[in-house]
Amino acid sequence: MQEKTPAELSAVDQSLPVQADEEKPAGNMSLIEHLEELRKRIIRSLIAVCIGSGICYYFIEDIMHYLVLPAGKLYYMQPTEAFFTYIKVAVFSGFLLVLPIVLYQIWCFVLPALTIRERKVLLIVVPSSFFLFFGGLVFSFFLVLPAAVKFFIGFGTDSLMPLFSVGKYFDFVISFVLPFGAVFELPLVIVILAKIGFVTSKFLVRKWRLVVFLAFVIAAVISPTPDIFTQCTIALPMIVLYFSSYLIVRFVLRK
């Protein structure tokens, strides 16, 4: 049996760890160290949210101005309703403002447990999910929400005047726009499934009728109101995103 030269053995030794390292976690921490790291990340996230909420409360009048544009004039029925609504708006807006920081803290916490290959995947997935989520919020707030509010105001008559409570209106806005943030993650989920071989373009074409049906079912579940108009405003973008995902899988991934 022919023995390998030292140079050949060295080349083999150098090639093996490269592949193995991609499958090994980058760090190894004890349970106490994990808990300590988790506490540190949670505290930093809470501090970021508090700072973001303080900044948003400073600009609360401008934020409320844009929030109430679709509805016009609002009212508050209880002495504390306006104050607590301002606090909720400031906290929610502050959370959205510092969401990249919160995601970064989550990323830093899970990073030691990830392999190099998993890091490369999440380096693409995390920013993509962030932009898709905010894209859904922007689409809902500036395009769909005004149409929905106008639709509901249209039921008013001379004897039935629409008077929106500021607290109820803000709860409606939040419950209306957040589902769109989740719905806009659909292309990313489908692309990931196609990339790892779970779905193909032919599979997506075969299941389009089922997807249309499920889109309206999901819209009926997550819709803040039971009317068909709101359900359609959620279901139709979901269907459009599904077929957009099909085009990506078919012509970009070629699967």
N, C-alpha and C positions, 0 to 999 in steps of 0.2 A: 504494500500500500504506500503510495507516494505521499511524503510529508509536505505540508505547506511551508512555504518560506516565511520568515518573520514579517516581511512586508505584506504578504497575503493575509496572515493572521491579524495584523494590525488593522487592515482595511475591513475585515469581517467584524472585528471588535468595535470599530467606529460606526459601522452601519446598524448594528443591532440596537443600541440604546436609543437611536433616533426614533425608530418605530415604536419601541416600548415606552419611551417617555410620553408619546402622544396619548397613550392609554392609561397613564398614571396620573393621579391627582397631583396638583402642583404643590400642595401643602399638606401637613399632617398636624392636627391640633387635638388636644385633649378635650374632654367634655367641659371642664371648667373654663378652658380658654375659649371654646365656642360660645358659652354663655356670656362670658365677659365681652367678647367681640360683638355678640348680638345686642347686649345692653348699650355698648358704645354707639353702635349704628342707630339704634332706636332713639337714643338721646340726641344724636346729631340731627336725625330726621325731624324730631319734634321741635328742636331749636330752629331749624330751617323753616318749618311750617309756621311757627310763631313769628319769625321775622317777616316771612311773606305775608302773613295775615295782617301784621302791623302796617306794612307798606300799602296793602290793599285798602285797609281801613282809612289810611290817610287820603286815598283817592276814592273813597266810597261814594261820594256824590257823583263823580264822573262814571263810576261803574254802574250805579243805580240808574243813571240817565240812559245808558245804552240798554240796560236790562228791561226798562219799562217802555222803551220805544214801540215795540209791537202792540202793547196794550193801551198806551196813552196814560191817562191819569189813574192812579191807584189810591186806595184808601186803607186805613188801619182801624180795626174795630175795637181793639183793646189798647189800654195805655202803653203796655210794654211790647206790643206786637212789632212796631216799627224798629225799636231798639234791638230786639233779639233777631229780627230779620237782617238788620245791618251787620250784626255779629256773624250770622250764618253766611251771609254773602262774602264778608271779609275772609272768613276761614276757608270757605270753599275756593274762592279766587286765589287766596294765598297758597293753598295746596296745589292748585294747578300751576301757579307761578313757579313754585320750587319743586315741581314733580321731577325734573331732571336730576336734582340733587338727591331726592329720595330714591330714585332708581339707581343712582350711582352708589348710594349707601347699601342698597340691596345687592348690587353687583359686587361690591367689595366684600360683603359677607359671604356670598356663595363662591367667590373666586377661588379660595384655597382648595375647595372640594372638587373643582372642575379639572378635567384633563385639558391638554393643550388643544386637542381637536374640538372639544366642547366650547372652549373659549372662543375659538375662531367662528363657530356657528353663532353663539350668542352675541358676538361683536356685530353681527349683521342683523340678527333677529330683534334685539332690544331697541336699537334706534329706529328700526322700521316700524315696530309696534307702537312706539311713542308718537311718531309722525302720523301714522294711520289713525290713532286714537284722537289726536288733536284735529286731524282732518275731518273726522266724523263730528266732533263738537262744533267746529266752524261751519260745516255744511248745514248742520241742524239749526244752529242759532241764527244764521244769517239768511237762510233760504227756506227751511221748512217751518221753523217756529213762527215767523210772521204770518205765513199762509194759514197755519193752524189757528192762531189767535184771531185772525180776521174771519175765519170760518165760524168760530164760536161766537164772536161778536155779532155776526150776521143773524143770529137768532133773536136779537133784541128787537123790541117793538116800542111803540109810544107808551104802552102800559107795562112794558117789561124792559127796564134799563139794565145793562150789564155794569155791575159795580164789582171790581176785582179787589179782593183783600191782598195787601202786599205780601203777607206771610203765605197764603195759599198760592198766590201767583208764583212766588219764588220756588215753592215746592213743586209746582207744576213744571216750571222751566227745567229744574234739575232732573226730574223724572222723565222729562221729554228728551233732553239732549244727551244724557248719559248712555241710553241704549244705542244711539248712533255711534258713539265712540267704540262700543263693543262690536257693533255690526261691521264697522269699517276694518276690523281685524280679520274678516273672513278671507280676503285674498292672501294674506300672509299665512293663514292656517292651511289653505288649500295648496299653496306653493310648497310649503314645508312637507305636507303629506305626499305631494307629487315627487318631490326631490328624494324622499326616502323610499319611494316606490309603492306607497299604499294606494294611490289613485293615479289614473291616466286620463288623457283627454277623451278617450272613448268612453271611459266610465262616467265622466262628468256629463257627456252628451246623453248617455242612456238614462241618467237620473234627474234630468232637468225638470220633469213633471213633478217628481217627488219633492224636489227642492222648492218649486213654486208653492206647492201645498204647505210644506213645512215653514216657509217664510211667513205665510199669513198666520199659521198657528203660533209661531214664535212671536210675531208682532202682536197677536191678540193677548199673549201672556205678559209681555213686557210693556205694553202700551199703558200710559198713565190714565187713559180714558177708554171707555168701551165703544166709542164711535168708530165707524168704518173708515172715516177720513184719516184719523190718526194712525190706524192700523196700516192703511195703504201707504202713508208717508214713511213708515218703517219697513214694510215688506218690499216695496218697489226698489229702493236703493239696495236692499239685500240681494234681490234678484239680479240687478244690474252688476253688482260686485261679483256675483257668482259667475256670470257669463264673461266678465272681464278676466276673472281668474282662469277660466277655460282658455281664453285667447293667450294668456301668458304661458300656461302649461303646454298648449298646442304649438305655438309658434316661437316661444323663447326657450323653454326647456326641451321642446320637441319630444314630448312623452305622450 
